[in-house]
Amino acid sequence: MENHPQDPKQHPPIDRRSFLRRAAAAGIALPSMAAILAACGSGAQDTVDTGSASASGGSGGNPYGTGGIEGAPYPLARPDAPVTWNVQSDNPVIASGLAPEKGATLRVLAWPYYLAPSIWKAFEKKHDCKVEVTEFADMDKGLAKINSGQGEFDVLFGMNVWAVGRSIAAGLLRPINLDYVPNLSNSWDQFTSPFYDVGSVFTLPYSIWNTGIMWRNDMMDQDIAGMANPYEIFWDGAPKDKTHLLSNAQDTLALPMFRDGLSDVNVTDPATITAAKDSIAEVVEATNAQFDHVDYTDIPKGQAWLHQSWSGNVGSAFLFLPKGDEALNVSYYWPGSTDGIPGNVDNDTIVLLSSGKAPVLAHMLANDVLDADNAYTNYTTWTGYQMPQKSFTPDLLVGNSVVPEHLSTTVVTEEDFAKGSRELELPPDADALWQAAYAELVAGV
């Protein structure tokens, strides 16, 4: 990878205020403050209203889409309950065959170091336009920029799947005319019409990753990859003052759920959420574990020897190794690689924004990013995160030394999505419980 100061995609913690702001921005029905506060202690709600498990958009006629499960004003997508979104009359698809806007400035939102400058600079030259990239530090801040009127943004790279439904309901996303995006066919078939957006009405696939364990094998003696249940390392053998966990509610609380064999961690049961919180509290008490999302610097600098991690951040870790340190000292394993052990695997998306003034160019830039060569350049020289491209195979990536052999489990395959678990949008009531449980952990309650 190109040696540049890297700050890969991050997922900082979401506190109660952020949760409320995010939900309000999308017009989501919120639980009462009493319910949120009750979730912060032993008096958590006994039940969570998630609605029926049947399709939201069936005979009920949900205005936003059909399918999914209930629990929010719009359908909540699940792999076994896909959602087809409606196009609203006041936000139509642009016509086919339009010429790109002349002399336009295409305004892009993206995570830091998430879109290679070589790609958008070539696009500027090709279309005689200007591309203006604005970065956001986490998804909430990205949504806040859109909602606050800080700019008439055209396209966003890296919208989490959990944010898609609420953004459609809030009218933030422009429907996509796929006539302008023939390169979508370069993507794995499951992402050309994904369960969270059947027919790719509002989204295009961007980065993919799995969530696993990164560690310093020169500091730890355990063969984590060889353990019957690799997650157990956090409860048995984790180093004191050198153990770190990801700093967000879903990843942190999902860890003990995966350890206990739960394959679907999008739970709404308060008892399961509380049990996960208590399990993480055991790790914190035993190791003084820290919560952060800078695994790519913690591990190479020795600030952590064991870190829950995203696969896309592992390659970036090499950029922060002290002089003389070796990449071979860094190990990573996705526990989902072990037979019978569940693990998280996920993706984010490219979305066009309804506030934009250059919709044709926005479509065209998205199409350029989905070009196979550009996707490879983006991955190997800039982001460290794969795209679900048909041309990306483990043999290609490992064989070309893009990924060292001992880190082959950072490469995500199509089969991983068949056996991995997704962290998806929760009903607001349940989301509040997750955020409150995580807030307790961070506060040391």
N, C-alpha and C positions, 0 to 999 in steps of 0.2 A: 504494500500500500504506500501511497505517496506520503512523505514525511511532512506533515503539517500539524499545527496545534489543533488537537481534536477535542471536540465536545460533543460526542455522539448523542443520539436521541435519548432523552431522559424522561423519567416519570416521577417527579417529586411527589411528596405526600400531599393528599388532598384533605384539608381540614374542613370542619363543619361549615365555616363561612364560605369557603370555595365551593363546597357541594351545593349549598343553597343558592349561591350566585349562578352556578352552572345550570342548575335545574330551572331557576327562574328565567334565565336567558332563553331557554327553549320552551317556555310555557308549560313546564311539567307540573302536574299535581304533586304537591309536596306533603310529606307527613307533618304532623303538628310538631312544634318545638318541644312539647311535652314528651312526645314519642322519642324524639332524638335524644333528649336529656335522659330519659328513662333508659335508653340503650347504653348510656355511658356507665351505668352501674349494674348492680345485681338485679335491678328491676327492669330488665329488658322486656320488650313486648313478648307475650306468649305466642302471638301469631303475626304473620305478615300477610297483608291482603295483596295477593298476586293475581287475583281474578281466576277465571277458568283457564285450564290448559288447552282449551280448544282454540281454533283460529280466531284472532281478534277481528279480522276483517270479513268474517263470514256473513251470516244474515244480519249481523249488527251494523254492517255498512260503515266501518271505520273510514273516515274521510282521507286518511293518509296512505292506507294500503290494505292489502289482504294477506292473510296468513299470520304466522307468528303466534305468540302467546300474549295473553292480556297482562295487565299490571301497570300500564302507562296509557296516556291518551293516544298513543300510536302503537302499532304492533311491535313486540319485542322479538327479534329474530333468533331462531335456534336452528341448529343443523337438521333436526327432525321436524321443524316447523318454519320453513322458509317464508320470506316476505317478498311480495311484489308491491313496489311503491307506486302510488298514483302520481301523475303529473297534474299539477294544479293549473286551472285556467289562467291565473294571473302570473304564472311562471312557466311559459311554454318552452318546448324544445326549439332551438333555432333551426332555420331552414337549411337544407342541404345545398351544397354548391356555392356558398357565399365566398367572396374574396376576403382575404385577411385584412384587418383594419390597417390603413396606411398611417405611417408615422406614429403609431401608438406606443404607449408605455404599458407593458404587460406587468401587472403587479402580482407578485408571487409570495405566498406565505409558506414557510418550511421550518422544520426543526433545524437546529444548528448542524452544519456539515452534513446535510441530508440530500443535497442536489449539487452534483459536481459543476463548478463554474465553467468547465470546458464545454459542457452540454448547452447551457443557456447562452453562453457567449457565441457559440456556433449558430444557435437559433437566431440571435440578434442579427448576425451577419447575413444569414440566409433570408430573413424576412424584413430586413431594413427597419428594425424596431428596437425598442429599448426594453430590457427585462430588469425590473427592480425587485430584488429579493429582500423580504423582511423576515427575520427569524423570531420564533417564539420558543420559550424555554420548556413549556409543557403544554399539553392539549388544552387545559383550562385557559391558559393565557392566550392561546391561539383563538379559541372561541370568544374570549373577551375582546380581542382586537377586532374581530368581525362585528360583534354586537355593539361595540362602542362607537362605531362610525369613524375609527381611526384611519380608514382607507377603503377605497373601492377596490378590494382585492378580486383577482380573476381566478386564481387557482391555488389550491393548498396541497402540499405534498406531505403525507403522513397523518391523515385523519384516522384515529383509532376507530375500530369497528364499533366500540361501545358508544361512540359519539355520533354515529351516522343517523340513527333514528330520530334523536332529539333535534339534530340539525335540519333534517328534512321537515319535521313538524314545525320548526321555527322559520321555515322559508329561507334558510341560509344557502341551500345548495341549488345550483342550476342543473336541470336535467340534461343528460348527455345525448348528443346526436352521434351515434356510433359510425355514421358514414365518414366522419372525420378521424376516426380512430381505428384504422385497419390493423395497426400493430397490436391491438388487444389479442389477436389470434396467436401471438407469440407466447402468451401466458398459458399456464396449465389450464386444462379444460375446466376444472372446478372453480377457477377464478374468472372465467369469462361469463359465468352466470351464477354467482355465489349465493348461498342460502340467505345472506343478509341483504341481498339486492338482486333478486332474480331478474335476469335480462340486462344487468348493468345499466339500470335506469339513471342512477345518480353517482355511481362510484366506478373506479378502475383500480386494479390491484397495484400495490407498491411494494413495501418491504415485508419480509417474513422473518420469523425468528423462533427459537425455542428458549425456554427458561430452565436453566440448570445450575450447575455448581462449578465455580472457578476456584482454583486453589494453587498455592505455592508448593510444588512437590519436593522442593529442596528444604522446606521448613516443616512439612508434615510427612509422617511415615506411613499413614494409612493408604491402602489401595482402595480409594473411594469407588472407582469404576468397577472394582471387583466385588464390592459389598452386595449381599443379597438384596438389600434395600438401601441404595446410596443416600437417601434422605436422612437415614439414621445418624449420619456423621454429625448433624447439627445437635443431636441429643446425646451422642456417645462418642467422645473424642474431639469435639470442637475446641480449638485453642482459646484460652481466656485472653481477653483484650485484643484478640486478633480475628474475631468472628464478626462478619457484617451481613446484614440482610437488606434486601431491596426496600426502598422507602415509599411504598404505596400499599394501600389496604389489600387489594386483590392478590398481588403476588405474595405478600407476606403471609396472609391468612390462608392462602391456598396451599402453602408449603406443608403444614401438618395434615391437611386434608388429603393431599397426594400421598404423603407418607402412610396414611391409614388406609390407602387403597380406594379413595373416592375418585372416580373418573370424571364426574361432572361437578365442578366446584362452583357453579353458579347457583349457590344454595340460598334459600330464603329463610331457612329454619333457624330461629334465634339460638337454639341450644347448640347446633352445629357450629355456628359462628362463635359463640362463647367458648366452646371447647377448643376451637382453633386458636383463639386469643390466649387461653390459658396454657396451651402447649407452647406457643411462642414465648410466653412469659417465663416458662421453665428454661428455655435457651438463654434468654436475656439474663436471668438470675445466675445461671451457671457460668456464663462466659462474658458478661457485661457487653453483650452484642450491640453493635451500632447499626443504625438505619441510614442508609444513603444510597445514591444511585450513581456513584462515581467508582464503580467496580473496576473500570478500565485504568484508573490511577491507583486505587487502593492496593490492588494485588501487585503490580510491578514495583511499586515503591515500598512494599513490605508493610504498609499500614494495616493491611489485612492479609491473613494467610488462607482464609476460607471465606468465600463470598457467594451468596445467591446471586445469579448473574443472567443477563441476556446474551445469547450466543453472538449477536451482532456487535457487542462491545468487546468481545475477546480479542478480535484482530486489532482493535484500537489499542489494546493494552501494550502491545509491543512498542508503540511509539513512546511510551513512558518508562520503559525499562532503563534503569541507570546504566551508564557506560560500563561495559564489561559484563553486564548481566546477560543471561541467555534466554531465548524464547522457550527453550526446552524446560525451563524451570516453571513455566506456566502450564497448568493442565485445566481441562474443562470436560465436563461430562453432563449429558442430558439423561436424567434418570429414566425418561420414557424409552430409552434404548434398551433397558432391562426388561426382559419378558415378564409380564404381569404387573409392572410398576407404571402407574399413570404419570403423565407429565404435560405441562403446558406447551402449546405451540400456537402461534398467532400470526396475524398480519395487520397491516394498516392499508390505507387507500389514498388514491389521488381523487380529489373532488374539485369540481368547478363551482365557483361562488356566484350567487345571484347578484351580488353587488358590483361585479366586474363590468368594465366598459369595453373589453376586447374579447368577446366570447369565442370568436373564430380562432384567434391566435391562441387562446387558452386551450381549445381542443387540439390545436396543432402541436403545442408544446407537450401536452400530455402524450400525444402519439409519438413524438420524437423520443421521449423518455422511455417508452415501451419498446423502442427499437432494440433488437438483440445486442448490437454492438454498444450502443449507448448504455444499456443496462449493465453490461459487463464492465464498462469503464466506470460507471457510477459506483459499482460494488468494489472493484479492485483498487481504485485510486482515491476514493473519497469517503463513502459512508460505512463500509464494513458490513452492511446489511444486504442480504440477497434480495432479488426479486424472483417471483415464481415463474421464471422463464423456462420454456421447453429446452432451450439450448444449455441451461445450467444443469449439469449432472455432477454427482460426487466425483466421478472419475476425472472429469474435466478440471474441476476446481482443485482437487488434491493433486492430481497428476501434473498440473501446471504450476505447482508450488504456490498457488494463491492461498491455500490453506495447508499448513503443515500436517503431516500424516497423523501426529499424535493429537491433533485437534479436529479430526474429521467429524466428530459429533456436533461441531458448530454448523455443519452443512445440513440444511433442512431439505428433506425429500418429500415427494407427494405422499408417500406412504405414512410419513409422520403425521400428516393432517388427518389421515384416516384413523390413527390410533391415539393421537394426542387430544388433550382437552383445551377448549377455547375459553377465554375469560371474556364474557359478553356483558352487554348492558343489563343491569338488574332493575327490577321495579324500584321506584324511588324509596318506598318504605324499607326495602331490604338494603338498598345502597346506604341509607342512613345508618343502619345497624353495622354494616361493614366499616364505614368511616369512623363511627363512634368507638368500635372495638379497637381499631388501629390507633386512634387518638389516645386511648387508654394506655396502649403499649408504649407509645412514644413519650407519654407523660410519666411513665413509670408507676401508674396506678396499680 
